[in-house]
Amino acid sequence: MGLVIFYAADHWMPILFKDAGLAAKEATLITALFPLGGVGAILFGWLMDRFNGNWVIAAGYALTAVSIYAIGQAAATSVHWFWSSSSLGR
């Protein structure tokens, strides 16, 4: 299920960012950097070796859901709050 979510997000992100008002170049860059979040898989593997793997995965999904909700609430007024302090060519 995690892989399905990853592929769905990966394929829809450029469209969503472009519709939110970002330039196509920025939307593509964000989408290209998205898989770097997988570096956390090393941490999750380490945690799963030491604790119950099912609980670690469940906690990871719960934290992800809370993070997505928080980002959505913060960006509800404007997506550009993030880009104003960014160094992506602006």
C-alpha positions in Angstrom: 0.0 0.0 0.0 2.9 2.3 0.7 4.2 1.9 -2.8 0.8 2.6 -4.3 0.6 5.8 -2.3 4.2 6.7 -3.4 3.5 6.2 -7.1 0.2 8.1 -6.9 1.8 11.1 -5.2 4.8 11.0 -7.5 2.7 11.1 -10.6 0.2 13.7 -9.4 2.5 16.1 -7.7 3.6 18.1 -10.8 0.0 18.7 -11.8 -1.1 19.7 -8.3 1.8 22.1 -7.8 1.3 23.6 -11.3 -2.4 24.1 -10.6 -1.4 25.7 -7.2 0.5 28.4 -9.2 4.1 27.2 -9.1 6.1 27.3 -12.3 6.5 24.0 -14.1 10.3 24.1 -13.4 9.7 24.3 -9.6 7.0 21.6 -9.7 9.3 19.3 -11.5 12.1 20.0 -9.1 10.0 19.2 -6.1 8.7 16.0 -7.7 12.3 15.0 -8.5 13.4 15.5 -4.9 10.4 13.7 -3.4 12.0 10.2 -3.4 14.8 11.5 -1.2 12.4 11.2 1.7 13.0 7.4 1.3 16.3 8.0 3.2 14.1 7.6 6.3 13.6 4.0 5.4 17.0 3.3 6.9 15.8 4.7 10.2 12.6 2.7 10.0 14.6 -0.5 9.3 16.8 0.2 12.3 13.7 0.8 14.5 12.0 -2.3 13.2 15.0 -4.4 14.2 14.8 -3.2 17.7 11.0 -2.9 18.2 7.8 -4.5 16.9 7.9 -3.8 13.2 4.1 -3.6 12.9 4.0 -0.8 15.5 6.8 1.1 13.9 5.0 1.1 10.5 1.7 2.0 12.1 3.4 4.9 14.0 5.1 6.0 10.7 1.8 6.1 8.9 0.2 8.0 11.8 3.0 10.6 11.9 2.8 10.9 8.1 -1.0 11.6 8.3 -0.5 14.3 10.9 2.3 15.9 8.9 0.2 15.9 5.7 -2.7 17.5 7.6 -0.5 20.1 9.2 1.1 21.0 5.8 -2.4 21.2 4.2 -3.6 23.5 7.0 -0.5 25.7 6.7 -0.7 25.9 2.9 -4.5 26.4 2.8 -4.1 30.2 2.6 -1.3 30.2 0.2 1.2 27.8 -1.2 3.7 30.6 -1.7 4.5 31.0 2.0 7.0 28.2 1.5 8.7 29.6 -1.6 9.1 33.1 -0.2 12.1 32.0 1.8 13.3 29.4 -0.6 16.4 29.6 -2.7 15.0 27.9 -5.8 16.0 30.6 -8.2 13.9 33.4 -6.9 
